[in-house]
Amino acid sequence: MARRVSDEELLAGALHARIERWLELEGVFTILGFGDVELVGELDWEPGAGPVYLRRLDDGQVWRADIAVTARPAAPGETGARGR
């Protein structure tokens, strides 16, 4: 029988997949004050976290960005949170 993942794992995984798809589809994009960048190589993330390698086009420098996606229920008082 398959184990059902927690809501936290499900949400973090879905956000991770969206970020990954966006980076792959975006091609070259501009980061204000930094320059134009492109994804270098394939993304091979562990569930919810991993490095992303981006190349700045004007100098060819490759940068590593460590991205972690976690999720938890919002606490009462956080933006949009309601008590149950």
C-alpha positions as CSV (number, residue, x, y, z in Angstrom):
1,M,0.0,0.0,0.0
2,A,1.4,3.4,-1.0
3,R,2.1,5.9,1.8
4,R,0.2,9.1,1.5
5,V,2.5,12.1,1.8
6,S,1.7,14.9,4.2
7,D,0.0,18.1,3.0
8,E,3.3,19.9,3.7
9,E,5.2,17.4,1.5
10,L,2.6,17.6,-1.2
11,L,2.6,21.4,-1.4
12,A,6.4,21.7,-1.3
13,G,6.7,19.1,-4.1
14,A,4.1,20.9,-6.2
15,L,5.9,24.3,-5.8
16,H,9.2,22.6,-6.5
17,A,7.8,21.2,-9.8
18,R,6.4,24.7,-10.8
19,I,9.8,26.4,-10.2
20,E,11.6,23.7,-12.1
21,R,9.2,24.0,-15.1
22,W,9.4,27.8,-15.0
23,L,13.2,27.7,-15.1
24,E,13.3,25.2,-17.9
25,L,10.8,27.1,-20.0
26,E,12.0,30.6,-19.3
27,G,15.3,30.4,-21.3
28,V,17.2,33.6,-20.8
29,F,15.8,36.0,-18.2
30,T,16.9,39.2,-16.6
31,I,17.6,39.7,-12.9
32,L,17.6,43.5,-12.2
33,G,21.0,44.7,-11.1
34,F,22.6,41.3,-11.9
35,G,22.1,40.8,-15.6
36,D,20.7,38.2,-18.1
37,V,21.0,34.6,-17.0
38,E,20.2,31.2,-18.3
39,L,19.8,27.8,-16.7
40,V,23.0,25.6,-17.0
41,G,22.3,21.9,-17.4
42,E,19.5,19.8,-16.1
43,L,17.9,20.2,-12.7
44,D,18.4,17.1,-10.5
45,W,16.8,18.1,-7.3
46,E,16.1,16.0,-4.2
47,P,12.5,16.3,-3.2
48,G,12.0,19.9,-2.0
49,A,15.5,21.2,-2.4
50,G,18.5,21.4,-4.6
51,P,21.1,23.5,-6.4
52,V,20.3,25.5,-9.5
53,Y,23.1,26.6,-11.7
54,L,22.7,29.8,-13.7
55,R,25.1,31.4,-16.1
56,R,25.4,35.2,-16.3
57,L,25.6,36.0,-20.0
58,D,27.7,39.1,-20.0
59,D,30.7,37.5,-18.3
60,G,30.0,33.7,-18.5
61,Q,30.2,33.3,-14.7
62,V,28.2,30.3,-13.5
63,W,26.4,30.8,-10.2
64,R,25.0,28.2,-7.8
65,A,21.7,29.0,-6.1
66,D,20.6,26.6,-3.3
67,I,16.9,26.5,-3.2
68,A,14.8,24.8,-0.5
69,V,11.0,24.6,-0.6
70,T,9.2,23.8,2.6
71,A,5.6,24.3,3.6
72,R,3.7,24.4,6.9
73,P,0.3,25.6,7.9
74,A,0.2,29.3,8.6
75,A,-0.1,30.4,12.2
76,P,-3.0,32.4,13.3
77,G,-2.2,36.1,12.6
78,E,-0.1,35.4,9.5
79,T,-1.3,36.9,6.3
80,G,-4.6,35.2,5.3
81,A,-4.5,32.7,8.1
82,R,-7.8,31.7,9.7
83,G,-8.3,29.6,12.8
84,R,-9.8,26.2,12.4
